[in-house]
Amino acid sequence: MNHPQSPQPQDPSDPQLPHIRIHHPNSPRHHPNSPRHHTSSAGSAATPTPTAGARRKLGVAVDLSDESAHAVRWAVDHYIRPGDAVVLLHVSPTSVLFGADWGSVDLSINTNDDVDFVDNHALNDSVKQKKLENDFDAFTASKAADLARPLKEAQIPFKIHIVKDHDMKERLCLEVERLGLSAVIMGSRGVGAAKRGNDGRLGSVSDYCVHHCVCPVVVVRFPDDDNGAGAGAGAGGSAVAPAAVVAVKEDEEEEAVIKPVVKGEHKKDA
């Protein structure tokens, strides 16, 4: 006959752990309204983004300039294929918002009578700075929507992605990788303020993206007014399609390899 074993004495150095009670979802003690209870349903599912399910997700880096607008139009006409989706990527420089010169600072000692005036003056400056930031954000969103007009007219799925950073070059590359873009397109004198030189080198931002982005970088050259390659047709002439280059960093090479793009070349491969 088996006798029940007596409980072992508890070791003070090995304290008993508390019991964990697990309630079945159908139990009346299981409250669906509890803040720790999360339910999933078709109605609460995340809304798919316009770029979800696209064959390729392409980025167009813009800085709200005419050159960037030209890059968007070029991408619609010469690069984007059926089934692609586009992300308009803009890095808003924080220096414009927070690094502006707000005037000289008065370092004189204020008396008690001037405390209220100083506080009100500082409050007004803070309100003005906040208003400037909000106005700039609204302008950025409005301008980005204008840049996306060719995409909307061509019924190309797109979304606008705006971030703020003091280092536009590095943040562009980080966002390109984070968004998983197949390629990024940018203007040669829009993103990358320096004009493309005769030696074939790109602007500072464009060159940085060519060497640090994880995907191919397509650089669209903005037509110069002095060589007759404007956006529209001149008197007695016709509009000339601008040239573009695909800048790809090859392995173990310091400089980017610049390859001319023939009009419609990318769409022929589709």
C-alpha positions in Angstrom: 0.0 0.0 0.0 1.4 3.3 -1.1 1.4 6.0 1.5 1.3 9.7 0.4 4.7 11.2 0.6 5.2 13.9 3.1 5.9 17.4 1.7 9.6 18.2 1.4 10.8 21.0 3.6 11.2 24.2 1.7 14.7 25.4 1.1 15.0 29.1 2.2 17.4 29.7 -0.6 14.9 28.4 -3.2 11.7 30.3 -2.7 8.4 29.1 -4.3 7.3 30.8 -7.4 3.7 32.2 -7.5 1.1 30.1 -9.4 0.0 31.4 -12.8 -3.6 31.1 -13.6 -4.7 30.9 -17.3 -8.3 31.6 -18.1 -10.0 30.2 -21.1 -11.4 32.8 -23.5 -14.9 31.4 -23.0 -14.6 31.8 -19.2 -16.8 34.4 -17.6 -13.7 35.7 -15.9 -12.2 36.6 -19.3 -13.3 40.2 -20.0 -13.1 41.3 -23.6 -13.2 44.9 -22.5 -10.0 44.6 -20.5 -7.3 47.0 -21.7 -4.9 44.0 -22.0 -7.3 42.1 -24.2 -6.8 42.7 -27.9 -9.2 41.4 -30.5 -8.7 41.2 -34.2 -11.4 41.3 -36.8 -11.9 42.2 -40.4 -13.1 45.6 -39.5 -10.0 46.4 -37.4 -7.5 45.1 -39.9 -4.9 47.6 -41.1 -5.9 49.5 -44.2 -3.6 48.5 -47.1 -1.4 51.3 -48.4 -1.5 52.4 -52.0 1.9 50.7 -52.6 1.0 47.3 -51.1 1.2 44.4 -53.6 3.1 46.4 -56.2 5.6 44.5 -58.4 8.2 47.2 -57.9 8.1 50.0 -55.3 10.0 53.0 -56.7 11.1 56.1 -54.9 11.3 59.6 -56.3 13.4 61.9 -54.0 12.1 65.4 -54.2 13.0 68.7 -52.6 9.9 70.7 -53.8 11.9 72.4 -56.6 11.1 72.6 -60.3 14.0 70.1 -60.9 12.3 67.6 -58.7 9.0 68.1 -60.5 10.7 67.4 -63.7 12.1 64.2 -62.3 8.6 63.0 -61.4 7.3 63.8 -64.9 10.4 61.9 -66.4 9.7 58.9 -64.2 6.1 58.8 -65.4 7.0 59.1 -69.0 10.1 56.9 -69.2 10.6 54.7 -66.2 7.5 53.5 -64.4 6.0 50.3 -65.7 2.5 48.9 -65.2 2.2 47.3 -61.8 4.7 49.7 -60.2 4.0 51.9 -57.2 5.7 55.1 -56.3 6.8 56.7 -53.0 7.5 60.4 -53.2 10.2 60.8 -50.6 11.0 64.2 -49.1 13.4 65.0 -46.3 12.5 68.3 -44.7 15.6 70.0 -43.3 15.2 70.8 -39.6 17.6 73.7 -40.0 14.9 75.6 -41.9 12.5 75.1 -39.0 14.7 75.2 -35.9 17.9 76.8 -37.0 16.7 80.1 -38.3 18.1 83.4 -37.0 15.5 84.7 -34.5 17.4 88.0 -34.0 19.8 89.1 -31.4 19.5 88.0 -27.8 19.4 90.6 -25.1 21.8 89.6 -22.3 21.2 92.6 -20.1 19.9 92.1 -16.5 16.2 92.6 -16.2 14.5 94.2 -13.2 11.4 92.8 -11.6 9.3 95.2 -13.6 10.6 93.8 -16.8 10.0 90.1 -15.9 6.4 90.1 -17.3 7.6 91.8 -20.5 10.4 89.3 -21.0 8.1 86.3 -20.3 5.5 87.6 -22.8 8.2 88.3 -25.3 9.6 84.8 -25.0 6.1 83.4 -25.3 5.4 85.4 -28.4 8.7 84.1 -29.9 7.7 80.6 -29.1 4.3 81.0 -30.7 5.8 82.6 -33.8 8.3 79.8 -34.1 5.6 77.2 -33.8 3.5 79.0 -36.3 6.4 79.1 -38.7 6.9 75.4 -38.3 3.2 74.6 -38.9 3.1 76.9 -42.0 6.2 75.3 -43.4 4.8 71.8 -42.9 1.5 72.9 -44.6 3.5 74.3 -47.5 5.6 71.1 -47.8 2.5 68.9 -47.8 0.8 71.1 -50.4 3.9 71.3 -52.6 4.4 67.5 -52.4 0.7 67.0 -53.5 1.4 69.2 -56.5 4.5 67.2 -57.4 2.4 64.0 -57.3 -0.1 65.4 -59.9 1.5 63.5 -62.9 1.2 60.3 -60.9 -2.4 60.9 -60.1 -3.2 61.8 -63.7 -1.5 58.6 -65.0 -3.4 56.6 -62.3 -0.2 55.3 -60.8 -0.5 54.2 -57.1 1.6 56.4 -54.9 2.1 57.7 -51.4 3.9 60.7 -50.0 6.5 60.1 -47.4 7.9 63.2 -45.6 10.4 63.0 -42.7 12.5 65.6 -40.9 16.2 65.5 -40.5 19.2 67.8 -40.4 21.2 65.5 -42.7 19.2 65.0 -45.9 21.8 62.8 -47.6 22.1 60.2 -44.9 18.4 60.2 -44.1 17.5 59.7 -47.8 19.6 56.5 -47.9 18.1 55.3 -44.6 14.6 55.8 -45.8 15.3 54.1 -49.1 16.5 51.0 -47.3 13.7 51.1 -44.7 11.0 51.4 -47.3 12.4 48.6 -49.4 12.6 50.5 -52.6 13.6 48.8 -55.8 15.1 52.0 -57.2 15.2 55.7 -56.4 14.9 58.6 -58.9 16.1 62.1 -58.3 16.9 65.3 -60.2 20.5 66.3 -60.9 20.0 69.9 -59.8 17.0 69.5 -57.5 18.1 66.9 -54.9 21.8 67.7 -55.1 21.9 71.5 -55.4 25.3 71.7 -57.2 25.0 71.8 -60.9 26.3 68.8 -62.8 29.8 69.7 -64.0 31.5 69.0 -67.3 33.5 66.2 -65.7 30.4 64.1 -65.3 30.3 64.2 -61.5 27.0 64.4 -59.8 25.8 66.8 -57.2 26.7 66.3 -53.5 23.4 64.7 -52.5 23.1 62.7 -55.7 26.6 61.4 -55.5 26.2 60.4 -51.8 23.0 58.5 -52.7 24.7 56.7 -55.6 27.5 55.4 -53.3 25.4 54.6 -50.2 21.9 53.6 -51.3 21.2 49.9 -51.3 19.3 50.1 -54.6 20.0 51.6 -58.1 19.8 55.4 -58.3 18.5 57.0 -61.4 19.6 60.7 -61.8 17.5 62.8 -64.2 19.3 65.8 -65.7 17.3 68.9 -65.7 17.4 70.6 -69.2 19.4 73.8 -69.3 17.8 76.9 -70.7 21.0 78.0 -72.4 21.2 74.9 -74.7 17.7 75.0 -76.0 16.6 71.9 -74.2 13.7 73.5 -72.3 10.6 71.8 -71.1 8.5 73.2 -73.9 9.1 73.7 -77.6 10.8 76.9 -78.7 9.9 79.1 -81.6 10.0 77.0 -84.7 11.5 74.1 -82.7 10.4 71.0 -80.9 10.7 69.9 -77.3 13.8 67.7 -76.7 13.6 64.8 -74.3 16.1 65.3 -71.5 18.9 62.9 -71.0 19.2 60.8 -67.8 21.8 58.5 -66.3 21.6 55.4 -64.2 24.3 55.7 -61.5 25.2 52.3 -60.1 28.0 51.7 -57.7 30.0 48.7 -58.8 31.8 46.5 -56.3 35.3 47.5 -55.4 35.1 50.7 -57.4 35.4 54.2 -56.0 33.6 56.1 -58.6 30.1 55.5 -59.9 29.5 54.0 -63.4 27.4 56.4 -65.4 25.2 54.6 -68.0 23.1 56.7 -70.5 19.5 55.8 -70.6 17.8 55.5 -74.0 14.3 56.9 -74.2 11.8 54.1 -73.3 14.6 51.6 -72.6 13.3 50.5 -69.2 9.7 50.1 -70.5 10.9 47.9 -73.3 12.3 45.4 -70.8 8.8 45.0 -69.2 
